[in-house]
Amino acid sequence: MVVRRIGVLSLGKIMGALYAGFGLIAGAIFALFSIFGAAIGAAASESSEPLLGVVFGIGAIIFMPLLYGIMGFVGGIFSAALYNLVAGYVGGLELELAEAR
């Protein structure tokens, strides 16, 4: 079996969803460190500057999955289109499949 063509939007949607999940994990880690840093900053000073770290931390949970998802979608579209172009010249990706037991 040879894969001669990949659906461009299909791969874009899959890559967008995968990368949004990665962005959620990265955003959660970023938020954790930002909130931890804000807590240390609040303990060290009496100003309201540590509150900014909390805002950036919470914003990362929203912003990073969106950014990663958009980048994954665009990257998936580009990858599928490039694959389709190259597969037209050199042939497709050969797969060997087996029956499920």
C-alpha positions, 0 to 999 in steps of 0.5 A: 500500500502506498500513500500518494496524497495526504489531505492538507486540511485533515493533517492541519487539523490533527497537527493543530489539535496535537500542538494545542495540547502541547501548548496547554502543557507548556502553558501550565508549566510556565504558569506554575513557574510564574506564580511561584516566582510571584509568590517569592517576589511578594514575600521579598517586597511590599509592592504590587509588581509580583501580581504581574507574574500571576497575570502572565502565568494565567495568561500563558494557560490561554495564550500558549495553547492558541499559539501552539495550535495555530502554529501546528495547523499552519505547519501541518498544512505546509507539511502535507502540501510539501509531501503531496508535491514531493510524492508526485515526483518520487512516489508515495510513502510505502506502508506494510499493513497486517490484519488485526488479531 
